[in-house]
Amino acid sequence: MLNLHQSQEEQNKMEQHLVYQFKPAEQALNDFVESYWYLRNDTGQDKEVTLLPDGRIDLICCQVPGMPFQVLLLGIDTQADQLVLKAGTRMVAISFKLPAVEYMLQDTVAELLNHARQLPEGFWNFTARDLQDFGEFCKKANQKIVSLLPRETDSRKLELFALIYASAGALTVKTLSEKVFWSSRQINRYFHQQFGLPLKAYCDILRFRASFPQIKAGRLFPEQNFADQSHFIKAVKKLSGVLPKALKQNQDDRFIQFSTLRPE
């Protein structure tokens, strides 16, 4: 409810915020796509944020006021990323699971570790118009991805990733290797070549991501198969740059992770 003693300017400022929408991918795309999302900075001012690693590969269509429309491919982040969301910025995105790099994008993102690449104009026929209607963007992206579904896949790889995601990174490399009958050495070679990091480092990111909601809720102790409290604190500090307590406090809504934002 608005305070009648506030000025209209103050009321409008209170109503301005980061607008976030989210849509999970269809079950048929579950091996390759996690979700689609939309973000708009309606705060009326530039917003400094710290984006936390979450283990996804994001294809982002972005429009910053005064700048050309861009399509960006973001690799895996292994550390917190400081950025400024300019007032009025809009973006829509596809969050891929790792198998999509090989089978959908037919590429490698090893060189994009903690980096992004601008994709060619017209990539997948995305334009600035796709920022206007999130529902229509999801339909368009879904149709394109369905058209790219591979006829043949390496079942061993898909089984490996299914285990990684189902366990939120809690299974050891040795256990994963034994379950899919693929040597740890070969798995790590594949991860380095495709994604730019070893499997264990990726699993650590997924465990951190899984622990973020509990930290938000104030449960500052290990729940994701960390060895002990010390290992949990070290893992959080390594990936976020701060201790769990600072993440929980989250002053000025500084820390964000798109996968845990609350949709409108």
N, C-alpha and C positions, 0 to 999 in steps of 0.2 A: 504494500500500500504506500502511495506517495505521501510525503510530509507536506502539508499545505503551507507550512511556514518557509519551505525552501523555494528558492527562485526556480524558474523554468529551466535555466541553464544548469543548475545543480541537479535537478531531476533528470534532465536529459543525460547528463554525465553518468549518473548512477545506472541508467538503463543501457549504457554502452558497454560492450564486453567482447571477448573472443567468442565468435559463433562457430560451433563445431558440430558437424553431422557425420554419421558413420553408418555404413551398410556392409554386413558380412557378405562374402562371396557365396555364390550358389554351391551346393554340395558337389555338383559335377566338376567344379573347378578347384576342389579342396586341396589337391596335390600341388597346385601352382599359385593360387591367389588366396590371400587372407581376407582382404577387405578393400572397400573404397571409402574415402573420407573427403570432407570439405572443411575448409577453415577460412574465416574472414575476420580481420581485425577491425572491430567496430568500437574500439575504445576511444577513438578520436585523437589518439596520439601514438607515436612510435612505441612499441612494446619490446623491451629487452627480455629475452628468455634464454634459458639453458635447456637445450633439447637433449634428453637422455637416450642412450643407446637402447634399442629394442630388437635388434637382429633382423630387421626387415630390409628389403630392397624396395625403395619407393620411386615410382614414376610420377612426377609432380608437374601439373600444368599450373602456371603461376602468372599473375598479373599484379605488378607493383605500380601504383600511380606514377605516371610520368615516364614509365619504362615500357619497352616492347613486351608482348606476350612471349613466354618461354616455356619450353618443355624440358625438364631436367630429370636425369637419372641419378639417384643417390645410392652409393654403395653402403656397405656395412660400416657403422660407427663403432669404434672401440673406446671412445671417450666422449665426455659431455661436449656439446657443441654450442658455443655462444653465438647468438644471432639476434638481429633486430627485425621485428615484423613491422614494417612501415604502416602507418595509419592507412586504412583502406585496402590493404593487401588482400587479395583473394587467391585461393588455391584449391584445386581438386586433385586427387591422387589415387593411384592404385598401389596397394601394398602387396608386394609379391613375397611368396615363400622362395627359398633358394633354388629349387628345381626349375623355376621359371627362367632363370638366367640362361640355362643351357637350352631348354626346350621351347620357350616363348621368345625370348630376346635373341637367342642363338648367338650369345656373346659371352664374354668374361667380365667380371667387375673387380678383378684383383687389383687393378691400378686405381680403383675408386674407393679403396679403404680410407674412410674419413674424408672423402671428397665427393664431388658431384661432377657430372658431365652434361653440357647442354646438347640436346639432341637436335637433329636437323629440323628446319621449318617444315611443318606439315606431317611430322611423325605421327603415324597411326591416324592421320587426318584430324588431329586435335587442333582447335582454334580457340580464340578468346571467347567465342560464343558458348563454349562448353562450361564456362564459369558461371553462367547465368542460372542454370537449372541442374541441381545436383542429381535429381532422379534421372534426367535425360542423359547426363554424363555417365551414370552407372550403366544404363542400357547400352549406350554406344560402346563403352569400354568392354562390357560383357560380350557383346556381339563380336568385337574384334578378337578377344581372347579365345572365344569358342572357335573362331575360324582358324586359329593357330594351334589348336590342340594337336599334339603329336600322335601319329598313328602307331609309332613304336617308341617304347621307353625302356630303360634299363631298370627292371623290377628291383634289382638289388639297391640301386640308388633311392628309388621311391620308398622302399621299405626302411632304409636307413633314416631318411628324413621323417617318415611317419613316426618312428620311434623317438627321434630327437624332439619333435614337436609335442608328441603325446606326453613325454616325461618332463617337458619344460627344461630340457638340458640337464636333467639330474642323473642320467645314466653315464657311466664312465666310457671312455673311448674303447677300452678293452671289452666291456660288455657289449657295446654296439657292434664292434668288430666280430665278436663271436656269434651274435644273433643274425647277422646278415652274411656271414661267411666271406668277409672281405677284410684283408689284412689292415691293421692300423696304419702301417706305412703307406699303403696305397690310398687309403682314405685321406690321410693328411696331405699326400701329394695332390690329390684331386681338390681338396679344399684350398690349398695354397694357389693352385693354378686357376681355379674358378673364382674364388672369393677373396684371396689375399691374406688368409689367416688359418691357423690350425683348427681342427675340430674342437679341441678342448676350449680354446679361447671363445669360439662361437657358443658353445654350451654354457660357458660362464655368463655370457651376455643374456641368454635366455633365462638362466636362473635369476639373474638380477632383475630382469623384466618381470618375472613371476613374483618376485618379492616386493615390487614397488607398491602394489595395493595394500599389503600388510603394513609397510612402513607408513603409508598415508594414514592408516588407521591407528598408528601409534604402537604397533607391535614391533619393537626394535630388537628382535631376537631371531635367530635363524629358523626358517621353516622349509627351506628348499634344498635339503640334503647338504647343507654346509657342514664341515667337520665340527666346528664349534663357533662360539661368539666371536672369537678373534678373527677367524677366517671370513666370517660374514661381514664384519666391519671393514676388513681389508678389501674384500670384493666390491663392496658398495663405494668405498673411497676411490678405488681404482677407476671405476666406471662413471662415477658421478662427480668426483673431485671433492666431495664433502662427506662428512660422517652421516650415518643414518638419522641422527637427531636433527641435523640441519635440513635434510630432505623432508622429514616429517613436518617441521615448522614451515618450510616453503614460504618464506617471507616474500610479500608482493607477488605471489604466484609465479615466482621466478622459474622454477623447475617444471617442465612439462614433458609428457610422453604421450604422443597422440593416441596410442593404444589404450590409455587409461583415462583420457579426458571424457567428461560426461557429455553425451550428445544433447542437442536441443530437443 
